[in-house]
Structures are given as structure tokens and as C-alpha cells.
């Protein structure tokens, strides 16, 4: 259980990267299958060469951003379909990763790693889980902050309505490249941590990783909702943990490890179909109504009162100006019609 939680929290960082492209940019990026291994290979080779493991992990992040840069340039400047651009980069990274490692795998047994430093600091119990949880939350908060900056809002707008944001003189090509670089940087960083956690980097460790990321994003948002960016990123973290716990439970029940990819596919299909089930939709609607019912009722009442006051002031405004005997009443009724018209123009 402890190991499953640790791995799930590490994969949560990768899931945040997949969320960035899959949900924010609306970009189906398959580069992650290759950039994950790139991060693992870069960190493993540097650690075995005597480089500080934390610097090696940062180098893995940089290597991942370069992989995302290639995909972004192929798509934006080369005019290649986004899905095909990711596949081409992923295929090319297979040979590059072999060149980086020099062989099909690199062992880290006996080398000092970031995970071994964590073991020395917090041991192998719940303390290590809390440290990894704090790390995942830090990445979540940084991503939340970035997505609320001007650059991050432009990134969100690029995924929502590319034509609209382009009319505001925002370079959508640059936004896509930045998003792909950040996403694959987080994926490569996760690959480096996973390699240090399991004690080796392997050329095939990234195969099917996009399914793991999608499962984390879809399952998390299906279970915990996605009403805001902060809620969505939190749901992604929980989704990664739930996914890893489900895999661990299946193994404990005696499921063949060779069937793990099949189980991942089944989980994604279930998460996609679950929101379409009427019972689930009603339950989600009740939960939302219970959470925001009071505030929404007050807002509706205020809006109704404001509408009634506006209509009354508009219809009786000229008469009240002529018939009123108090200056204060004439001063208040006179500007009521212009204010209503200015509100309509603003809308």
C-alpha cells in the first residue's frame, strides 16, 4: 500500500503534464511515451556518472522540454497534424534514448538518488508518502498560479477558442509550444523520479504511458469534478493515486501482471462512460445543487429584484421626474434609464 501510494504521487506529476495538453490545450500529445523514457535515461546516465541526483533530475526536466519543443515546432511551423507530430517525436526519441543510455537499460543500484535521500530523511513509512504528497501539491500550486497569469490565461484561451484569442494578437503557435514544453518537462521529471524509485531506467518503461496519464486525468475528474482549474488539478492528483491503488488491488487479487494494460484501458473506458449514466448524472447534479443551492437562490432573488426595480424605474421614470416634489427622488429616477441602457451595452 505504501509503495502504491508513493508511485501514485510520483505519477501525479506526470498526470499534471498530461492534463496541461489534454485538457488545457486540447492537444492529443503522444510525445509523453518517449519523453518519459528520455527523462529516466538522462537522470540515470548522469547519476551513474557521479552528478548530483537533484541536478540530474533538473536535467531530465530540461530534456523533456526539448522533446516538447520538437513536437511543437513540427506542428506549428511544419504544419503537421498534432497527433502525427507527437508520434513522429516519440518514434525518434526511441533511438535517442538508446543513444543516451548506451544500452537497453541502466542500473542505479548502489548509487545515491533523490529517492534514497528521501529514504534517509523520512524512512519508508507514511512520512515518505507525506513528503511526496507535499511535492505533488507544490507542483499543483505552481501550475495553478501559472494558469492564472496572463500567459497562462492565453494558454487556456488557445485551447478553448484558438480563433478568438488570435484576434487579440496572441501567438497561438507560441502558446502551443510553451504548453507542450511544460507538459513534456513534467513527464520527463516523473520519468527521472520513477527510475530512481525502482532503481533502473529501461528503454521500454514509457510504452503506454499516455494511457496512464489519461486514466489519471479522466478518472480523477469523473470522481472529483472539474469546475475550476484548482479543482481539476487536485482531481488529477487524486486520480493518479486512485489509478495506482486500483492496479495494486488487481495484483493483490491475483490478476496477471501482463493484463495491466488491459485493465488500464478498462478503467479509462469506465471513466468515460460513467458520466453518461443517468444515475451518476443525477447524483452529480444533486451534489452540485447541495453545494451551491443557497448561494444560487440568493443570486436569483437578487437578480429578480434588480430586474423588477429596473423595469419599474424605466416605466415610471419620466412621470416621477415630472410629478415628484422631492429633489432627491427626481435625482434618483432620472439616471435610471441611462444606467439600464449602459448595462445592456456592456452585456
C-alpha positions as CSV (number, residue, x, y, z in Angstrom):
1,X,0.0,0.0,0.0
2,X,2.8,2.4,0.9
3,X,4.6,1.7,-2.3
4,X,1.5,2.1,-4.4
5,X,0.8,5.5,-2.8
6,X,4.4,6.6,-3.4
7,X,4.3,5.6,-7.1
8,X,0.8,7.1,-7.5
9,X,2.0,10.5,-6.1
10,X,5.0,10.5,-8.4
11,X,2.9,9.7,-11.4
12,X,0.6,12.6,-10.3
13,X,3.3,15.0,-11.6
14,X,3.2,13.3,-15.0
15,X,-0.7,13.4,-14.9
16,X,-0.5,17.2,-14.4
17,X,1.6,17.4,-17.6
18,X,-0.9,15.3,-19.5
19,X,-3.7,17.5,-18.1
20,X,-1.9,20.5,-19.5
21,X,-2.0,19.3,-23.1
22,X,-5.1,17.0,-23.0
23,X,-7.5,19.4,-21.1
24,X,-6.0,22.9,-21.3
25,X,-4.5,22.9,-24.9
26,X,-7.0,20.3,-26.2
27,X,-3.9,18.7,-27.9
28,X,-3.6,14.9,-28.2
29,X,0.2,14.6,-27.4
30,X,1.7,11.2,-27.7
31,X,5.2,12.5,-27.2
32,X,4.9,11.5,-23.5
33,X,5.7,7.9,-24.3
34,X,9.1,8.9,-25.4
35,X,9.8,11.9,-23.2
36,X,9.1,9.8,-20.1
37,X,12.0,7.5,-21.0
38,X,14.1,10.4,-22.0
39,X,13.9,11.8,-18.5
40,X,14.6,8.5,-17.0
41,X,17.6,7.9,-19.3
42,X,19.1,11.3,-18.8
43,X,18.8,11.1,-15.0
44,X,20.2,7.6,-14.8
45,X,23.2,8.3,-17.0
46,X,24.1,11.5,-15.1
47,X,23.7,9.8,-11.7
48,X,25.9,6.9,-12.7
49,X,28.5,9.5,-13.9
50,X,28.6,11.0,-10.4
51,X,26.3,14.0,-11.0
52,X,24.2,15.1,-8.0
53,X,20.8,13.4,-8.3
54,X,18.8,16.6,-7.9
55,X,20.8,18.2,-10.7
56,X,20.3,15.1,-12.8
57,X,16.5,15.4,-12.2
58,X,16.5,19.0,-13.3
59,X,18.5,18.0,-16.4
60,X,15.8,15.4,-17.1
61,X,13.1,18.1,-17.0
62,X,15.1,20.2,-19.5
63,X,15.5,17.2,-21.8
64,X,11.7,16.7,-21.7
65,X,11.1,20.4,-22.6
66,X,13.3,19.9,-25.6
67,X,11.2,16.9,-26.7
68,X,8.1,19.0,-26.4
69,X,9.7,21.8,-28.3
70,X,10.3,19.4,-31.3
71,X,6.7,18.3,-31.3
72,X,5.5,21.9,-31.1
73,X,7.7,23.1,-34.0
74,X,6.6,20.1,-36.1
75,X,3.0,21.0,-35.5
76,X,3.1,24.8,-35.6
77,X,5.9,25.6,-38.1
78,X,5.9,22.4,-40.1
79,X,2.1,22.2,-40.4
80,X,2.0,18.6,-39.3
81,X,-1.1,17.3,-37.6
82,X,-0.7,17.4,-33.8
83,X,-1.3,13.7,-33.3
84,X,1.2,12.7,-36.0
85,X,3.8,15.2,-34.8
86,X,3.7,13.5,-31.4
87,X,4.0,10.1,-32.9
88,X,7.0,11.2,-35.0
89,X,8.8,12.7,-32.0
90,X,8.0,9.6,-29.9
91,X,9.5,7.3,-32.5
92,X,12.6,9.4,-32.9
93,X,13.1,9.5,-29.2
94,X,13.4,5.7,-29.0
95,X,16.7,5.8,-30.9
96,X,17.8,9.0,-29.0
97,X,17.1,7.3,-25.7
98,X,19.2,4.3,-26.7
99,X,22.0,6.6,-27.6
100,X,21.7,8.4,-24.2
101,X,21.8,5.1,-22.2
102,X,24.2,3.2,-24.5
103,X,22.2,0.1,-23.8
104,X,18.6,-1.1,-23.2
105,X,18.8,-0.3,-19.5
106,X,20.9,1.4,-16.9
107,X,21.0,0.2,-13.3
108,X,21.1,2.6,-10.3
109,X,21.6,0.0,-7.6
110,X,24.2,1.4,-5.1
111,X,24.1,4.9,-6.4
112,X,22.8,7.9,-4.4
113,X,19.5,9.1,-5.8
114,X,16.8,11.6,-4.8
115,X,14.6,8.8,-3.6
116,X,17.5,7.3,-1.4
117,X,17.9,10.8,0.1
118,X,14.1,10.8,0.8
119,X,14.5,7.4,2.5
120,X,17.3,8.7,4.7
121,X,15.2,11.7,5.6
122,X,11.7,10.2,6.1
123,X,12.2,6.4,6.0
124,X,9.9,4.0,4.2
125,X,6.6,4.7,6.1
126,X,3.9,7.2,5.9
127,X,6.4,10.0,6.3
128,X,7.8,9.4,2.8
129,X,4.2,9.4,1.4
130,X,3.6,12.8,3.1
131,X,6.8,14.2,1.5
132,X,5.8,13.0,-1.9
133,X,2.3,14.4,-1.4
134,X,3.8,17.7,-0.5
135,X,5.9,17.6,-3.7
136,X,2.9,16.9,-5.8
137,X,0.9,19.7,-4.1
138,X,3.8,22.1,-4.8
139,X,3.7,21.3,-8.5
140,X,-0.1,21.6,-8.4
141,X,0.0,25.1,-6.8
142,X,2.7,26.3,-9.2
143,X,0.6,25.1,-12.2
144,X,-2.5,26.8,-10.7
145,X,-0.6,30.0,-10.3
146,X,0.8,29.9,-13.8
147,X,-2.6,29.2,-15.4
148,X,-3.9,32.3,-13.8
149,X,-1.1,34.6,-15.1
150,X,-1.6,36.5,-18.4
151,X,0.5,33.8,-20.2
152,X,-1.5,31.0,-18.6
153,X,-4.8,32.6,-19.4
154,X,-3.7,32.9,-23.0
155,X,-2.7,29.2,-22.9
156,X,-6.2,28.3,-21.7
157,X,-7.8,30.5,-24.4
158,X,-5.7,28.9,-27.1
159,X,-7.2,25.5,-26.1
160,X,-10.8,26.9,-25.8
161,X,-11.1,29.1,-28.8
162,X,-7.9,29.5,-31.0
163,X,-9.5,31.9,-33.5
164,X,-10.8,34.2,-30.8
165,X,-7.5,34.5,-28.9
166,X,-5.6,35.0,-32.2
167,X,-7.8,38.1,-32.9
168,X,-6.3,39.6,-29.7
169,X,-2.8,39.4,-31.3
170,X,-1.8,36.4,-29.2
171,X,0.5,34.0,-30.9
172,X,-1.3,30.6,-30.6
173,X,1.8,28.9,-32.1
174,X,3.9,30.2,-29.2
175,X,1.3,29.2,-26.7
176,X,1.2,25.6,-28.0
177,X,4.9,25.3,-28.0
178,X,5.1,26.6,-24.4
179,X,2.4,24.2,-23.3
180,X,4.0,21.2,-24.9
181,X,7.4,22.1,-23.4
182,X,6.0,22.4,-19.9
183,X,3.9,19.2,-20.3
184,X,6.8,17.0,-21.5
185,X,9.1,18.6,-19.0
186,X,6.8,17.4,-16.2
187,X,6.6,14.0,-17.8
188,X,10.4,13.6,-18.1
189,X,10.8,14.8,-14.5
190,X,8.4,12.0,-13.5
191,X,10.4,9.5,-15.5
192,X,13.6,10.5,-13.7
193,X,11.9,10.1,-10.3
194,X,10.4,6.7,-11.3
195,X,13.8,5.5,-12.5
196,X,15.4,6.5,-9.1
197,X,12.5,4.9,-7.3
198,X,12.7,1.5,-9.0
199,X,16.5,1.5,-9.3
200,X,16.9,1.4,-13.1
201,X,16.0,3.0,-16.4
202,X,14.7,0.9,-19.2
203,X,14.1,1.6,-22.9
204,X,10.5,0.3,-22.7
205,X,9.4,2.0,-19.5
206,X,7.4,4.7,-21.3
207,X,5.4,2.4,-23.5
208,X,1.7,3.0,-23.0
209,X,2.3,5.8,-20.5
210,X,-0.2,8.1,-22.3
211,X,-2.9,5.7,-21.2
212,X,-1.7,6.0,-17.6
213,X,-1.9,9.8,-17.8
214,X,-5.3,9.8,-19.5
215,X,-6.6,7.4,-16.9
216,X,-5.4,9.6,-14.1
217,X,-7.0,12.7,-15.6
218,X,-10.3,11.2,-16.7
219,X,-10.8,9.1,-13.6
220,X,-9.9,11.9,-11.3
221,X,-12.2,14.5,-12.9
222,X,-15.0,11.9,-13.2
223,X,-14.9,11.3,-9.5
224,X,-13.9,14.7,-8.1
225,X,-15.2,17.1,-10.7
226,X,-13.5,19.9,-12.8
227,X,-15.4,23.1,-12.0
228,X,-12.2,25.1,-11.8
229,X,-8.5,24.9,-12.6
230,X,-7.6,24.4,-8.9
231,X,-10.3,21.7,-8.5
232,X,-9.2,20.0,-11.8
233,X,-5.5,19.8,-10.8
234,X,-6.4,18.4,-7.4
235,X,-8.7,15.8,-9.1
236,X,-5.8,14.8,-11.3
237,X,-3.6,14.1,-8.3
238,X,-6.3,12.0,-6.7
239,X,-6.9,10.3,-10.0
240,X,-3.3,9.2,-10.3
241,X,-3.4,7.8,-6.7
242,X,-6.7,6.0,-7.3
243,X,-5.5,4.5,-10.5
244,X,-2.3,3.2,-8.9
245,X,-4.3,1.8,-5.9
246,X,-6.7,0.1,-8.4
247,X,-3.7,-1.5,-10.1
248,X,-2.3,-2.6,-6.8
249,X,-5.6,-4.1,-5.8
250,X,-5.9,-6.0,-9.0
251,X,-2.4,-7.5,-8.4
252,X,-3.3,-8.5,-4.9
253,X,-6.4,-10.2,-6.2
254,X,-4.2,-12.4,-8.4
255,X,-4.6,-10.7,-11.7
256,X,-1.8,-11.5,-14.2
257,X,0.6,-8.5,-14.4
258,X,0.6,-9.0,-18.2
259,X,-3.0,-7.8,-18.1
260,X,-2.3,-4.4,-16.6
261,X,-2.5,-2.5,-19.8
262,X,-5.9,-4.1,-20.5
263,X,-7.1,-3.1,-17.0
264,X,-5.9,0.5,-17.7
265,X,-7.9,0.6,-20.9
266,X,-11.0,-0.7,-19.0
267,X,-10.6,1.9,-16.3
268,X,-10.4,4.7,-18.9
269,X,-13.5,3.4,-20.7
270,X,-15.4,3.1,-17.4
271,X,-14.4,6.7,-16.5
272,X,-15.6,7.9,-19.9
273,X,-18.9,6.1,-19.8
274,X,-19.7,6.7,-16.1
275,X,-20.7,10.4,-16.5
276,X,-23.2,9.3,-19.3
277,X,-25.0,7.0,-16.9
278,X,-28.2,8.7,-15.8
279,X,-27.9,7.7,-12.1
280,X,-24.4,9.2,-12.0
281,X,-25.6,12.4,-13.7
282,X,-28.4,12.8,-11.2
283,X,-26.1,12.2,-8.3
284,X,-23.6,14.8,-9.6
285,X,-26.4,17.3,-10.1
286,X,-27.7,16.8,-6.6
287,X,-24.2,17.2,-5.2
288,X,-23.7,20.5,-7.1
289,X,-27.1,21.7,-6.1
290,X,-26.5,20.9,-2.5
291,X,-23.1,22.7,-2.6
292,X,-24.3,25.9,-4.3
293,X,-28.1,25.9,-3.8
294,X,-28.2,28.5,-1.1
295,X,-25.9,31.0,-2.8
296,X,-27.6,30.4,-6.2
297,X,-31.1,31.0,-4.7
298,X,-29.9,34.3,-3.2
299,X,-28.3,35.3,-6.5
300,X,-31.6,34.5,-8.4
301,X,-33.6,36.5,-5.8
302,X,-31.2,39.5,-6.1
303,X,-31.4,39.3,-9.9
304,X,-35.2,39.2,-9.9
305,X,-35.3,42.2,-7.5
306,X,-32.9,44.1,-9.6
307,X,-34.9,43.4,-12.8
308,X,-38.1,44.4,-11.1
309,X,-36.6,47.6,-9.9
310,X,-35.1,48.4,-13.3
311,X,-38.4,47.8,-15.1
312,X,-40.3,49.9,-12.6
313,X,-37.8,52.7,-12.8
314,X,-37.8,52.7,-16.6
315,X,-41.6,52.7,-16.9
316,X,-42.3,55.3,-14.2
317,X,-39.1,57.3,-14.6
318,X,-40.4,60.2,-16.7
319,X,-43.6,60.5,-14.7
320,X,-41.8,60.5,-11.5
321,X,-39.5,63.3,-12.7
322,X,-42.5,65.5,-13.5
323,X,-44.7,64.7,-10.6
324,X,-42.2,64.3,-7.8
325,X,-42.0,67.1,-5.3
326,X,-38.8,65.9,-3.7
327,X,-35.4,66.8,-5.4
328,X,-33.8,63.6,-4.0
329,X,-36.4,61.4,-5.8
330,X,-36.0,63.2,-9.1
331,X,-32.2,62.9,-8.9
332,X,-32.5,59.1,-8.4
333,X,-35.1,58.4,-11.0
334,X,-33.6,60.5,-13.8
335,X,-30.4,58.4,-14.3
336,X,-32.2,55.1,-14.0
337,X,-32.9,54.6,-17.7
338,X,-29.4,55.6,-19.0
339,X,-27.9,53.2,-16.4
340,X,-30.1,50.3,-17.7
341,X,-29.1,51.1,-21.3
342,X,-25.4,51.3,-20.4
343,X,-25.7,47.9,-18.7
344,X,-27.3,46.4,-21.8
345,X,-24.5,47.8,-24.0
346,X,-21.9,46.3,-21.6
347,X,-23.5,42.9,-21.8
